Amino acid sequence: MCDIMELGRYILVLALAGASVACSGPSSHVRHIPPAQVRGTISVSKTESPRSAATHSKRSAAGLVEESLHARGIRFGTDGSMPALFAFVQGDFARIPPDQARDGDVIFFDTGTGCSDHAGVVESAEASGRIGFREWRGGSVRHSFATPKSPWDRRDAQGKILNTFLRPKHMEDPAETRYFAGEMVCAAFRIEAR
C-alpha cells in the first residue's frame, strides 16, 4: 500500500514538473538537482519569483541562501532542504578553504549531523581571517561571525567578536560539544555567476 502511494506521489510530481516546463517554455538556465543526489526527497526544477524566494528565506537557512543566489541571477531548483542546497553548490561551484571566503561566497556548518546542517552567505572577509556572514537561525536573519583560524576564541584582545555562538550552552552538554561558528565551519564555495 505504501509503495502504491509513493508511486502515485512520484507520478503526480512528474506530471506537475512536466506541466511547469510546458507552460514556461525552454529553460536551459534552470539547474535541476536529481532526486538521486538528495536521498529521500523528490526535487522539482523551478524558478522562483523574487517575492516567493523572499518568503522562502523567512522560513529556513537554505531559503536565505537560495534567495541570495537567485538575486544574483543563478537559477536552480531544490526541494528547499539544506542537503539539496549543499548538493547543488558542491556540484556547480569551486570549493575553497573557509579562511579564503569572500563577499558573496556560501559557507556551510556542521552543527552535529554533517556538513549540510547549516549555511550562510558571506558578507565580509577581513585580513585577520574573520568572516562576517548572514544566516537564518532562531526565526530571524542574523549577522554572525566565524574565524576558522581561531575557532575556539569567542573574542579578540580588544573585545571584538571572532565567533558567534551557533548553539546555546546547556548544563547537560557533553564535554566535546561545539558552540562557536569557527569550530563548525566545514566547507566554503566560491559563488560566481555563470
CORGI-V762304 format. One line per field, one symbol per residue. ss: DSSP state (H for helix, E for strand, C for the rest). psi: psi as a letter, one per 20 degrees, with the letter a starting at -180 (. if undefined). A space follows every 50 residues. Layout:
ss=???
psi=???
This chain:
ss=CHHHHHHHHHHHHHHHHHHHHHHHCCCCCCEECCHHHCCCCCCCCCCCCH HHHHHHHCCCHHHHHHHHHHHCCCCEECCCCHHHHHHHHHHHCEEECHHH CCCCCEEEECCCCCCCCEEEEEEEECCCCEEEEEEEECCEEEEEEEEHHH CCCCECCCCCECCCECCCCCCCCCCCCCCEHHHHEEEEEECCCC
psi=ghhgggggggggggghgghgghhiapmiipppoqhhinpjrppppqoqqh ghhggghiirhghgggggghhjjoprqajjrghgggggghhiqpprphij qrpirpqqqojijrikgqrrpphqpqhiipppqproqkjrpqorqpnhhm hjpgqahijpphpqpipqpqhjpqhjpqhqghhipiqqpoopq.
